Amino acid sequence: MTAAEETKDPFADEAWRTAIEHAAGCLACRTPGAGCQTGEALLDAYNAAMRQRRPGDAG
């Protein structure tokens, strides 16, 4: 299996896509220094998916 094949995770890909799509339409996400609870939650979901994909990594 190649490195590219090993990194394919549909859940992580979907979590990333959802976070990016939100950020693209969210004024708070696009404004430097502004906070967005939804954007942060979506990024947290993506990070959790990445940790689950690599259970041996310390996080």
C-alpha positions as CSV (number, residue, x, y, z in Angstrom):
1,M,0.0,0.0,0.0
2,T,1.4,3.4,-0.9
3,A,1.4,6.4,1.5
4,A,-1.4,8.0,-0.5
5,E,-3.6,5.0,-0.1
6,E,-2.8,4.8,3.6
7,T,-4.0,8.4,4.2
8,K,-7.4,7.9,2.5
9,D,-10.1,8.1,5.2
10,P,-13.6,9.0,4.0
11,F,-14.7,10.3,7.4
12,A,-11.6,12.6,7.8
13,D,-12.0,13.8,4.2
14,E,-15.7,14.6,4.8
15,A,-14.9,16.3,8.1
16,W,-12.2,18.4,6.3
17,R,-14.6,19.3,3.4
18,T,-17.3,20.3,5.8
19,A,-14.9,22.6,7.8
20,I,-13.6,24.2,4.6
21,E,-17.1,24.7,3.2
22,H,-18.2,26.3,6.4
23,A,-15.2,28.6,6.6
24,A,-15.7,29.7,3.0
25,G,-19.1,31.1,3.8
26,C,-18.5,32.3,7.3
27,L,-17.5,35.9,7.9
28,A,-16.1,35.2,11.3
29,C,-13.9,32.3,10.0
30,R,-12.5,34.6,7.3
31,T,-11.8,37.5,9.6
32,P,-8.4,37.4,11.2
33,G,-8.7,37.4,15.0
34,A,-12.5,36.7,15.0
35,G,-13.7,33.5,16.6
36,C,-16.3,31.1,15.3
37,Q,-17.6,28.3,17.6
38,T,-19.0,26.3,14.6
39,G,-15.7,26.6,12.7
40,E,-13.7,25.5,15.8
41,A,-16.1,22.5,16.4
42,L,-15.7,21.4,12.7
43,L,-11.9,21.6,13.0
44,D,-12.1,19.6,16.2
45,A,-14.2,16.9,14.5
46,Y,-11.6,16.7,11.7
47,N,-8.7,16.5,14.2
48,A,-10.6,13.7,16.1
49,A,-11.1,11.8,12.8
50,M,-7.4,12.1,12.1
51,R,-6.5,10.8,15.6
52,Q,-8.8,7.9,15.2
53,R,-7.2,7.1,11.9
54,R,-3.7,7.0,13.5
55,P,-4.4,5.3,16.9
56,G,-0.7,4.9,17.6
57,D,0.0,8.6,17.5
58,A,0.0,10.6,20.8
59,G,-2.3,13.5,20.6
